[in-house]
Amino acid sequence: MTKSQAARVSGDSGSSAPEPPGQPPFDPLLDDPILMRLLKLATPNTLALCAGMSVVIAETSYVGRLGTEPLAAMALVFPFIMLTMTMSGGAMGGGVRSAIARALGARDDARASALALHALMIATCFGLTFMLVMLLFGRDLLTLLGGRGRVLNDAMSYIQIFFGGAVIPWFMQTFASILRGTGNMKLPSALVFSSAAIQITLGGALALGLGPFPQLGLPGVAAGTLTAFSFSILVMGWFLASGNSRVLLTLRGFRFRKEMFFDILKVGAVSVFSPLQSVLTVTILTSMLARFGTEVLAGYGIGTRLEFMLTSIAFAIGISATPMVGMAIGANRIGRARQVAWTAAAVAFTALGLIGTLLSIFPDLWVSMFTADASVRDASRRYLHISSPMLAFMGLNSALYFSSQGAAKIIGPVLSQTGRLIFVVIGGAWLTSINASDTSFFMLAAASMTMLGLTTALVVWRTSWGPRTAKL
């Protein structure tokens, strides 16, 4: 890597005029006011979420046009799709962002570039593992969730396509995490817009049989998604190999180094248990609600899609905090790192609380877009009335989780997810034993969100990130 490449900073992390001798060069992620820089980084991610929200809305809408059974099938599949995306982008992706940001904070650009190649090797292994597990055991897992008949067959048709190419979402999320670790939020966000257009148009055409395309149903939705992700991979791969980024993707002089894997996995490998437990929690609730019928299951699926969409806003804020925290830790500025974490938590809590409360009061703003079935609409309305305001605590948890990744102190937030899982298992077993109504299970889900947010805040507050320094 040349000196000019090492000095080049992609995205929002551009270099400024040289500092006086003996002073480190100005870095916006380390030296800008925290809230201003956080919002500047989060803005392209949040705008990109508008495109992501459009995909969620469009997919659920045209799947709804295929019938109630395909809609219920998507509810069965959704936890596994959410696991793939959150584990690759949020968990292991957080390990990638954290390691690269800490290396750049210590001004070791060559190490950051080597970490990027190690991250792609990790992504390959995880993608292949997901492919094998879901293709071999997907039907058994869906059956355990209550899938039967056409619902089960439709769900499997989606899984066979999406997880047949499981390496693709892992590569897409890893490339995005590498760029975001440098502070470049603009390129990954721009690609979300372009891939959303592909997903909506191609996925919709293949699902419904529009124009010259055959009607493939749910497999068409999966094929559109993989095509869009592949386009993003090509663009980000070219950018990182071209020398336009502070991280240079090249095999020249590369060698395997165990400590590089450890630097990523000490955050990423622990972090994967958080989305795993989160999806397991949703899966358990899905299984418990399946006994109330297809309409309730489909209504709950519409509600959990909203939950995923809104927590993506906290994701946008959290992944912006990760490089800020990581660089501050790498520069030994612990006080600033903690200020970033709590600022991000406050922003995420407020944003999700306001939107969630609005949709609790006016649930038809969301529900009416997806189904005209009266029973499905009723289940979705009741779920949103109860759970939506509690999404504020999901935002609190998510922002602190990502900040903890940046600090490489992730065990506490992961154990908070364990506490939520135990709470749902015990509470759900009790509700089942007394033949409680589906509304009682909705209340259990809402209570678990509140518990998760408060527990995560407590453990982060109590966890030391290192000695505080005078300079913030």
C-alpha positions in Angstrom: 0.0 0.0 0.0 1.4 3.4 -1.0 1.5 6.4 1.4 -1.1 8.1 -0.7 -3.4 5.1 -0.4 -2.8 4.9 3.3 -3.6 8.5 3.7 -6.8 8.3 1.6 -10.0 8.1 3.5 -13.2 6.9 1.9 -16.7 8.3 2.4 -17.0 10.7 5.4 -13.5 10.1 6.8 -11.7 12.4 4.5 -8.3 13.9 5.5 -7.9 17.6 6.2 -4.9 20.0 6.2 -1.8 18.7 8.0 -1.7 19.3 11.7 1.3 20.9 13.5 4.3 18.5 14.0 3.8 16.1 16.8 0.0 16.3 16.6 -2.1 13.5 15.0 -3.9 14.6 11.8 -7.5 15.7 12.2 -10.0 12.8 11.9 -13.7 13.6 11.8 -14.7 10.4 13.5 -12.3 11.2 16.4 -12.5 15.0 16.6 -15.9 16.2 15.3 -18.7 16.9 17.8 -20.3 13.6 18.6 -23.9 14.2 17.8 -23.2 16.1 14.6 -20.8 13.4 13.3 -23.1 10.5 14.4 -26.1 12.1 12.5 -23.9 12.8 9.5 -22.9 9.1 9.3 -26.3 7.8 10.1 -28.1 10.0 7.5 -27.1 8.0 4.4 -27.9 4.8 6.2 -31.3 6.1 7.3 -32.1 7.3 3.8 -31.1 3.9 2.5 -33.6 2.4 4.9 -36.4 4.2 3.0 -35.4 1.9 0.1 -35.2 -1.1 2.4 -38.6 -0.3 3.8 -39.9 -0.2 0.3 -38.6 -3.7 -0.3 -40.3 -5.0 2.9 -43.6 -3.3 2.0 -43.4 -4.4 -1.7 -42.5 -8.0 -0.9 -45.2 -8.4 1.7 -47.7 -6.7 -0.6 -47.2 -8.9 -3.6 -46.8 -12.0 -1.5 -50.2 -11.1 0.0 -51.6 -11.0 -3.5 -50.6 -14.7 -3.9 -52.9 -15.6 -1.0 -53.0 -16.2 2.8 -50.9 -19.4 2.6 -47.9 -17.7 0.9 -48.1 -14.9 3.4 -48.1 -17.4 6.3 -45.1 -19.2 4.6 -43.2 -15.9 4.6 -43.9 -15.6 8.3 -42.4 -19.1 8.8 -39.3 -18.3 6.7 -38.8 -14.8 8.0 -36.9 -15.7 11.2 -34.3 -17.6 9.1 -33.9 -14.7 6.7 -33.6 -12.3 9.6 -31.0 -14.5 11.2 -28.9 -14.6 8.0 -29.0 -10.8 7.6 -28.5 -9.8 11.2 -25.8 -12.4 11.8 -23.8 -11.4 8.6 -24.4 -7.6 8.8 -24.9 -7.0 12.5 -23.0 -9.7 14.4 -20.1 -10.9 12.3 -20.2 -7.6 10.4 -19.9 -5.8 13.7 -16.7 -7.8 14.4 -15.4 -6.7 11.0 -16.3 -3.0 11.5 -14.8 -3.0 15.0 -11.5 -4.6 14.0 -11.0 -2.3 11.0 -12.0 0.8 12.9 -9.7 0.0 15.8 -6.8 -0.6 13.4 -7.5 2.7 11.7 -7.8 4.5 15.0 -4.3 3.2 15.8 -3.2 4.5 12.3 -2.3 1.0 11.1 -3.9 1.0 7.6 -2.0 -2.0 6.4 -3.5 -4.1 9.2 -7.0 -2.9 8.3 -6.4 -4.0 4.7 -5.3 -7.5 5.8 -8.3 -7.7 8.2 -10.6 -7.2 5.2 -9.3 -10.3 3.4 -9.6 -12.4 6.5 -13.2 -11.1 6.9 -14.1 -12.4 3.5 -12.7 -15.8 4.3 -14.9 -15.9 7.4 -17.9 -14.9 5.3 -17.3 -17.8 2.9 -17.2 -20.3 5.7 -20.4 -19.0 7.3 -22.3 -18.7 4.0 -21.5 -22.3 3.1 -22.6 -23.5 6.6 -25.9 -21.7 6.3 -26.4 -23.2 2.9 -25.8 -26.8 4.1 -27.9 -26.5 7.3 -30.9 -25.0 5.6 -30.9 -27.2 2.5 -30.5 -30.4 4.6 -32.6 -29.5 7.6 -34.9 -26.6 6.5 -38.0 -28.7 6.1 -37.6 -30.2 9.6 -37.1 -26.8 11.1 -40.2 -25.4 9.4 -42.2 -28.4 10.5 -41.2 -27.7 14.1 -42.5 -24.2 13.7 -45.9 -25.5 12.7 -45.6 -25.5 8.9 -48.0 -27.9 7.2 -49.4 -28.5 3.7 -49.1 -25.7 1.2 -47.6 -23.3 3.8 -44.7 -25.7 4.4 -44.2 -26.3 0.7 -44.2 -22.6 -0.2 -41.8 -21.9 2.6 -39.4 -24.6 1.4 -39.5 -23.3 -2.2 -38.2 -20.0 -0.9 -35.5 -21.6 1.2 -34.2 -23.7 -1.6 -33.4 -20.6 -3.7 -32.3 -18.1 -1.1 -30.1 -20.5 0.9 -28.8 -22.2 -2.2 -27.0 -18.9 -2.6 -26.4 -18.2 1.0 -22.8 -17.1 0.4 -24.1 -14.1 -1.6 -25.8 -12.2 1.4 -22.8 -13.0 3.5 -20.4 -11.5 1.0 -22.7 -8.5 0.4 -22.9 -7.7 4.2 -19.1 -8.3 4.7 -18.1 -5.9 2.0 -20.5 -3.3 3.4 -19.0 -3.8 6.9 -15.5 -3.3 5.6 -16.5 0.0 4.0 -18.4 1.2 7.1 -15.5 0.3 9.3 -13.6 3.0 7.5 -16.4 5.5 8.0 -17.7 5.2 4.5 -21.4 5.0 4.8 -22.3 6.6 1.5 -21.4 3.8 -1.0 -23.1 0.9 0.9 -26.2 3.1 1.4 -26.2 4.1 -2.3 -26.1 0.4 -3.2 -29.1 -0.3 -1.0 -31.1 2.0 -3.2 -30.0 0.3 -6.4 -30.4 -3.2 -5.0 -33.9 -2.3 -3.7 -35.0 -1.3 -7.2 -33.8 -4.7 -8.5 -35.5 -6.6 -5.7 -38.8 -4.8 -6.1 -39.0 -4.9 -9.9 -37.4 -8.3 -10.6 -38.7 -10.0 -7.5 -42.2 -8.8 -8.1 -42.2 -9.7 -11.8 -40.9 -13.2 -11.0 -43.3 -13.7 -8.1 -46.5 -12.5 -9.9 -45.5 -13.4 -13.5 -45.5 -9.9 -14.9 -44.5 -9.1 -18.4 -42.4 -11.9 -20.0 -41.6 -13.6 -16.7 -43.2 -16.8 -15.5 -45.1 -16.8 -12.2 -42.7 -18.4 -9.8 -44.3 -17.3 -6.5 -41.9 -17.2 -3.5 -38.9 -18.6 -5.4 -39.1 -15.6 -7.6 -38.9 -13.3 -4.6 -35.7 -15.1 -3.4 -34.2 -15.0 -6.9 -34.8 -11.2 -7.1 -33.1 -10.7 -3.8 -29.9 -12.7 -4.7 -29.6 -10.9 -8.0 -29.7 -7.5 -6.3 -27.2 -8.6 -3.7 -24.8 -9.9 -6.4 -24.8 -6.5 -8.1 -23.8 -4.8 -4.8 -21.0 -7.3 -4.3 -19.5 -6.5 -7.7 -19.5 -2.7 -7.1 -18.1 -2.8 -3.6 -15.4 -5.3 -4.5 -14.3 -3.2 -7.4 -14.2 -0.1 -5.2 -12.0 -1.8 -2.5 -9.6 -3.2 -5.0 -9.3 0.0 -7.0 -7.2 1.9 -4.3 -10.0 4.5 -3.7 -10.5 3.4 -0.1 -8.3 3.6 2.9 -8.6 -0.2 3.0 -7.0 -1.7 -0.1 -8.2 -5.2 -1.1 -5.2 -6.9 -2.6 -3.6 -10.4 -2.4 -0.1 -8.9 -2.9 2.0 -9.8 0.2 -1.0 -11.4 1.9 -0.5 -14.3 4.4 -2.8 -16.0 6.8 -2.5 -14.7 10.3 -4.4 -16.4 13.2 -4.4 -13.2 15.3 -6.3 -11.4 12.4 -9.0 -14.0 12.6 -9.1 -13.7 16.4 -9.3 -9.9 16.2 -12.6 -10.2 14.2 -14.0 -13.3 15.9 -13.4 -12.1 19.5 -16.3 -9.7 18.7 -18.1 -11.4 15.8 -18.1 -14.9 17.2 -19.6 -13.7 20.5 -22.0 -11.3 18.7 -23.6 -14.1 16.6 -25.3 -15.4 19.7 -27.3 -12.2 19.9 -29.2 -12.5 16.6 -29.3 -16.2 17.1 -31.1 -15.8 20.4 -33.2 -13.0 18.9 -34.4 -15.2 16.0 -34.9 -18.1 18.4 -37.1 -15.9 20.5 -39.2 -14.9 17.5 -39.3 -18.5 16.3 -40.6 -19.7 19.7 -43.3 -17.1 19.7 -44.1 -18.0 16.1 -44.4 -21.7 17.0 -46.7 -20.8 20.0 -48.9 -18.6 17.9 -49.2 -21.2 15.0 -51.7 -23.2 17.1 -54.2 -20.2 16.8 -54.4 -20.7 13.0 -53.1 -19.4 9.7 -54.7 -16.0 10.1 -53.1 -15.2 13.4 -49.8 -16.5 12.2 -50.0 -14.3 9.0 -51.0 -11.3 11.1 -48.1 -11.8 13.5 -45.8 -12.1 10.5 -46.9 -8.7 9.3 -46.2 -7.3 12.7 -42.7 -8.9 13.0 -41.9 -7.4 9.6 -42.6 -4.0 11.0 -40.4 -4.8 14.0 -37.6 -5.8 11.7 -38.0 -2.7 9.6 -38.0 -0.3 12.6 -35.1 -1.9 14.3 -33.3 -1.4 11.1 -33.4 2.3 11.9 -31.5 1.6 15.2 -29.2 -0.6 13.0 -28.4 2.5 10.9 -27.6 4.5 14.0 -25.7 1.7 15.6 -23.4 0.9 12.7 -22.6 4.6 12.5 -21.6 4.4 16.2 -19.4 1.3 15.7 -16.5 3.0 13.8 -16.7 6.1 16.0 -16.4 4.0 19.1 -13.8 1.6 17.6 -11.5 4.5 16.4 -11.8 6.2 19.8 -10.8 2.9 21.5 -7.9 2.5 19.1 -6.8 6.0 19.9 -7.2 5.3 23.7 -10.0 7.9 24.1 -12.3 5.9 26.3 -14.4 8.8 27.5 -15.3 9.8 24.0 -16.2 6.2 23.1 -18.7 6.0 25.9 -20.2 9.4 25.0 -20.7 8.1 21.5 -22.5 5.0 22.8 -25.0 6.8 25.0 -25.6 9.5 22.4 -26.5 6.8 19.8 -28.7 5.0 22.4 -30.7 8.2 23.1 -31.2 8.9 19.4 -32.3 5.3 18.7 -34.7 5.1 21.7 -36.4 8.4 20.7 -36.7 7.6 17.0 -38.2 4.1 17.4 -40.4 5.2 20.3 -42.0 7.9 18.3 -42.6 5.8 15.2 -43.8 2.8 17.3 -46.2 4.8 19.3 -47.7 6.4 16.1 -48.3 2.9 14.6 -49.7 1.6 17.8 -52.4 4.4 17.6 -52.9 4.0 13.9 -52.0 0.4 13.0 -53.9 0.5 9.7 -51.1 2.7 8.3 -49.1 -0.5 8.2 -51.6 -3.3 8.1 -53.8 -2.1 5.3 -50.9 -2.2 2.8 -50.7 -6.0 3.0 -54.0 -7.8 3.4 -57.7 -7.4 3.1 -58.5 -10.5 5.2 -60.4 -9.4 8.2 -59.0 -12.0 10.5 -55.4 -11.3 9.5 -56.0 -7.5 9.9 -57.4 -8.0 13.4 -54.5 -10.1 14.6 -52.0 -7.5 13.2 -53.8 -4.6 14.8 -53.9 -6.2 18.2 -50.2 -7.1 18.0 -49.2 -3.5 17.0 -51.4 -1.9 19.6 -49.5 -3.8 22.3 -46.0 -4.2 21.0 -45.1 -1.1 18.9 -44.4 1.4 21.6 -42.0 -1.1 23.2 -39.8 -0.9 20.1 -38.1 2.1 21.8 -36.4 -0.4 24.0 -35.3 -2.5 21.0 -33.7 0.7 19.7 -31.9 1.2 23.0 -30.6 -2.3 22.9 -29.5 -2.2 19.3 -27.5 1.0 19.6 -25.7 -0.1 22.7 -25.1 -3.5 21.2 -23.3 -2.0 18.2 -21.4 0.5 20.3 -20.2 -2.4 22.5 -18.9 -4.1 19.4 -16.8 -1.1 18.6 -15.3 -1.3 22.1 -14.8 -5.1 21.8 -17.0 -5.5 25.0 -19.9 -7.5 23.6 -20.6 -10.2 26.2 -23.0 -8.1 28.4 -25.4 -7.2 25.5 -25.3 -10.9 24.3 -26.2 -12.1 27.8 -29.1 -9.6 27.8 -30.5 -11.4 24.8 -30.1 -14.7 26.7 -32.2 -13.2 29.5 -35.0 -12.2 27.1 -35.0 -15.7 25.5 -35.3 -17.4 29.0 -38.1 -14.9 29.9 -40.1 -15.8 26.7 -39.6 -19.5 27.1 -40.8 -19.6 30.7 -43.6 -17.0 30.1 -44.7 -18.8 26.9 -44.8 -22.2 28.6 -46.9 -20.8 31.4 -49.3 -19.1 29.0 -49.6 -22.3 27.0 -50.3 -24.3 30.2 -53.3 -22.1 31.1 -54.6 -21.9 27.4 -54.1 -18.2 27.3 -55.3 -16.1 24.3 -53.1 -15.0 21.4 -53.3 -11.4 22.9 -51.5 -12.7 26.0 -48.6 -13.9 23.8 -48.5 -10.5 22.2 -48.2 -8.9 25.7 -45.3 -11.4 26.4 -43.5 -10.3 23.3 -43.9 -6.6 24.3 -42.7 -7.2 27.9 -39.6 -9.0 26.6 -38.6 -6.0 24.5 -38.7 -3.8 27.5 -36.7 -6.2 29.5 -34.1 -6.5 26.8 -33.5 -2.7 26.5 -33.3 -2.0 30.2 -31.0 -5.0 30.8 -28.6 -4.0 28.0 -28.4 -0.4 29.3 -27.6 -1.7 32.8 -24.8 -4.0 31.7 -23.2 -1.4 29.4 -23.3 1.2 32.2 -21.6 -1.3 34.5 -18.9 -2.6 32.0 -15.5 -0.9 32.0 -14.2 -0.1 28.5 -10.7 0.9 29.9 -9.2 3.8 31.8 -10.8 7.2 30.9 -8.5 9.7 29.3 -8.6 13.5 29.8 -9.2 14.1 26.1 -12.6 13.3 24.8 
